[in-house]
């Protein structure tokens, strides 16, 4: 497995080195042709998706990771032991920092190259599902972006921008087509070979991929729930594939290409671990010391009979084990670093979409009428149970918490939404900071996320989006310039509240 993992990394390193002006399409770079097998292309692309989702920048670094969202969403704070990060603490967000554009487009190009390398409908469907996953992240970061021109390689070096809403519309169609392709292949008299172990998420189980795709479709639909003119069409679209079902705690979207506790090749450790954990020899990874528990997160996750904060964070006197938390409310402690509930080992799975996230998404789907079967309360309870289990906590501890924090069945729609999204925020702690940021901008919950108190920060509100990156202004100036001036406090993603 170590040799196999190294081959994946070498393949991706080769692909990444070809990124020049034509960075939106790796497979057609005439200066450095890249060839690979569908199996390695699939494994490698999924591995990079996990890196991005789990707060690790390209190549394993953290320069362009989602850690800033973990700070803005009240999970982490810049350590007081370090020189202040003025850009982070004062919201001095420019085109020179927080570039998620390049790694996401490179990952899209990886999946597009996978599609071009095979005629197997299973590989192609997975590629389209994950292209939709990446493009949703691009829109959720930047709003309008190149889409219809983005994968034309040298034929279009200056891709035009599409509206974020139009991209979402097409992503729904792309996911639907991928699901239909999988279903057709499964019913074929001679079904194609599955990706097998090259699929480092579901091991070639295409029924699970159907459910993952349908969950992504539900997320695309509900993300637009603030747009009244789209509601009826979106509910109809969700209803059309509701019978496929959705992922849950039994089939989370986790990947593992064979992570190793090794520093021999950058990226062999599980991404969250190599961001906030330790090196092979026990030394601190960069972000382990640079970031500490945000007092907001530490307070919320240890309040109202909740014990998750004691494993999401590690106390200054050492980690508190889950088995030590058998009482309703442990004594107060001072959490500091990312804890053992999230950092299980250097070889742990990396989460792309957790079971708890999917269950809370479904709870909102039922509550809002997108899903017409099931109970929002049952799904809410299942989401909390899944969150506790994901952190290594017990069903008894989850039951104690649920008894003190039941779903507000008799509450208003707003109260029910607040309960669901607040619980999703807790379940997404640290690893899912970007998704928590998206849900905050869509719903306003949790409604008391703190702003920076760094002297001179004075932000009018939380960040609403980030600017386009410098590389886009250098290589596609006319098209990005047409998007106008971007304000990180007032410019919004099309679906935002």
Buried (B, 14 or more C-beta within 10 A) or exposed (E): EEEBBBBBBBBBBBBBEBBEEBBBBBBBBEEEEBEBBBBBBBBBBBBBBBBBBBBBBBBBBBEBBBBBBBBBBBBBBBBEEEEEBEBBBBBBBEBEBBBBBBBBBBBBBBBBBBBBBBEBBBBBBBBBBBBBBBBBBBBBBBBBBBBBBBBBBEEBBEBBBBBBBBBBBBBBEBBBBBBEBBBEBBEEEEEBEBBEBBBBBBEBBBBBBBBBBBBBBBBBBBBBBBEEEBBEEBBEBBEEBBEBBBBBBEBBBBBBBBBBBBBEBEBBBBBBBBBBBBBEEEEEBBBBBBBBBBEBBBBBBBEEBBBBBBBBBBBEEEBBEBEEBEEEBBEEBEBBBBBBBBBBEBBBBBBBBBBBBBBBBBBBBBBBEBBEEBBBBBBBBBBBBBBBBBBBBBEEBBBBBBEEBEBBEEEEEEEBBBBBBBBBBBBBBBBBBBBBBBBBBBBBBBEEBBBBEBEEEEBEEBBBBBBBBBBBEEBBEEBBEEBEEBBBBEBBBBBBE
